[in-house]
Amino acid sequence: MNETTKISVAEPSFELRAYLKSELAQRYNPCLSPRGALRKLNEWIRHNPELYRRLHEEGPEGRHDVSFTLRQVRLLVEYLGEP
């Protein structure tokens, strides 16, 4: 008899908080390297002018910061959904 065992790997639940950009990018793109995931997330952001503007022009955060603030994470979830 061939019996297949399914192993369930629970995804950690998503928490709204500040994240390192690479950490959040990997939540959205877990199969990519940290660098590749960040590149992909930045591509999504650049291709959505309203999201880009709201992320970088409405708050005190800079484009070159290494982390997303809670405000920015809320915006990303609003536009992209939860990772």
N, C-alpha and C positions, 0 to 999 in steps of 0.2 A: 504494500500500500504506500502510495506517495501522499504524504501529508505536508501541506504548506503551513508554516507558522508565520503569522503576521506579528511583527513587532511594531508597536505603536510608540513613536517618539513624540512626546508632547512638546509643542513649541512654547517657549516661555511667553507669558502674556505680555502685551505691550503696555508700557507705562509712560504716561505723558510726563516728561521731565526734560531737562537739558541733556543733550547727547554730544559726544565727540562726533564730528561729521563722518568720520570713517566708520564709527560704530553704528550710526543710524543708517548709513548707506548699505552696510552689510545686512542690516535687518530687512531692507527692501530687496537686496540682491544677494542672498546667502550663498549662491553657487559661484560667485565671483570673488576674486582676490580683493583685499581691502582697497587697493588702488583702483582696480577695475570697477568695483562697486561705487566708489566715490565718483569716478569719471561718469558712470552711467547716471547717477543721481544728479550730478551737475548738468548733464545733458538734458534730462527731464525738466530741470528748473529753467535752463536757458530757453527751452522750446515753449515755455509758458510765460509770456511777457508779464501777465498780471501777477502771477506767483513770484516771479523774479523781482518785480517792482516792490511788491508787498514785503518780501523777505529782506531786501537790502535798502529800501528807501524810506520805509515808514518807521524805522526804529533806530536805535543807537548802534546796532551791531554792524560790523564791517564784513565785506565779502571775503576777506582773507583770515577771518577768525578761525580757530581750529575746532570750534564747537558751535552747535546750534543752541540758541536760548530756548526756554520754554515757549516763548511767543512764536519763534520760528518753527518749532516742532508742531505746534498747534496749526500753523498755516500749512505746513507740509501735509499733515494728516487731513486737513480740510480739502486740499487739492488732489492729493494722491491716494488718500485712504490710509488705513493703518498698515504698517508693514507686516 
